[in-house]
Amino acid sequence: MASVFLYHVVGDLTVGKPEMVEFTENETVEAAIRAIGESTECGIAVWKRRSVQKGFIENAEMRHQRFVGILNPLDIVAFLAKDDCLNDQEKALKTPVSEVIVPDNTLLKEVDPGTRLIDALEIMKNGVRRLLVPKSIGWRGMSKRFSILYNGKWLKNIDSNPNITIPNINRSSSSTPTTIIRDKYCCLSREDVIRFLIGCLGALAPLPLSSILSLGAVNPNYCSIEASAPAIEAALKIPREPSAFAVVDPTPDGQHKIIGEISASKLWKCDYLAAAWALANLSAGQFVTGVEDNLSPRYLPDLVAAGGKDGTNSANGGVGGRSIRQRTFSSRSIGFFNHNPSSQSFGVNRSMYRGRSVPLTCKTTSSLAAVMAQMLSHRATHVWVTEALNDDVLVGLVGYADILAAVTRPPTAPFPEAQ
């Protein structure tokens, strides 16, 4: 196994990471949209409000019980696409996040800064998406020699026990080289780990130059939706890992040709209300490629209230207190843009069009290093994999978990059979 996994620790990855600010479940969907847009990851961790009792000290177990789950853009768009939300968008935006998020507190785990990188990877391979790491004063990372001294006794226990045990963070000052700051944490994502690993490609040789197919990193178990099907079907059962649907056209020989995707990462900095309307009214193919100008025009409610809320037509032709703007929907309507946090319209008129929703793809012959770089450069949680000789035929995907499994698999372990 590469020494980079054995002699680097989680604390090495926290250098320069900002302090985590908790986003609580009683915040509104509107606040969540802003928080996701300003976050460095495609999703935010949601917490229950902590106790404010005088003298109360929260331990790791209590903190973990307060963690609710991770809210991503596709969850929000699927919620806003419901009929009652489309009928009263203002009320929907004021809905507490607790009514939208799918609770799952197994997605986060608190670890000590001295946890070995290999053990952190094993934790993430088993489904954990975020690592909560206590902030410390004077942390400069650990050298190979120092990390062994720091964790000497614990390393032996870990090596003899396949079940991962996280060390206690309550260490004496004599055994800890830095001072833990009470109640201050940073959050490490799998993207942070991949960014660290891509800077250590030499230590991982020859894996980085091997094809993803030969490494068993191509996951054939993906979710898809046919282009002719209603896009709203993607909101009925959102996959957790990754949170994405491939939009496909079936071929006569039973294969799937990918034309786009409906995913959390594609919707990260989108116009959520326009995307919700499109999800509810368009087919999956129209959602990802847009409606051409020669098709029947559709009506999209203006996103800013323009009158009363009594459901009657306003003087300017509005319905239900909102003005109606005739427009042809296209992927420009969903768009990628930097929204103005103070704008209630979330930047509908400020969108910067970047083209159609082209899916991020690679081939089965692509190298692991190329796929890692592709994911990081596009801030994507996954890459769709196509056949080597036909870059339209979809065969699977590569996500964070697949990369972590590939780089940590023992050399003697057989690779999963490609399907």
ABEGO torsion letter per residue (X at the ends): XBAAAAABBAAAAABGBBBBBBBBAABBAAAAAAAAAABABBEBBBBBBBBABBGBBBBAAAAAAABAEBBBAAAAAAAAABAAAAABAAAAAABBAAAABBBBAAABBBBBAABBAAAAAAAAAAGBABBBBBBBBGBAEBBAAAAAAAAAAAAAAAAABABBBBBBABBBAAABABBBBBGBBBBBBAAAAAAAAAAAAAAAOAAAABBAAAAGABBABBBBBBAABBAAAAAABBBAOBBBBBBBBBBAAGBBBBAEBBBAAAAAABBAAAAAAAAAABBAAAAAAEBBAABBBBBBBBABBBEBAAGBBBAAGBBGGBBBBBBBBBAAAAEBBBBBAABAAGGAAABBBAEBBBBBBBBAABBAAAAAAAAAAAGBABBBBBBAABAABBAEBBBAAAAAAAAABBAABBBBBBX
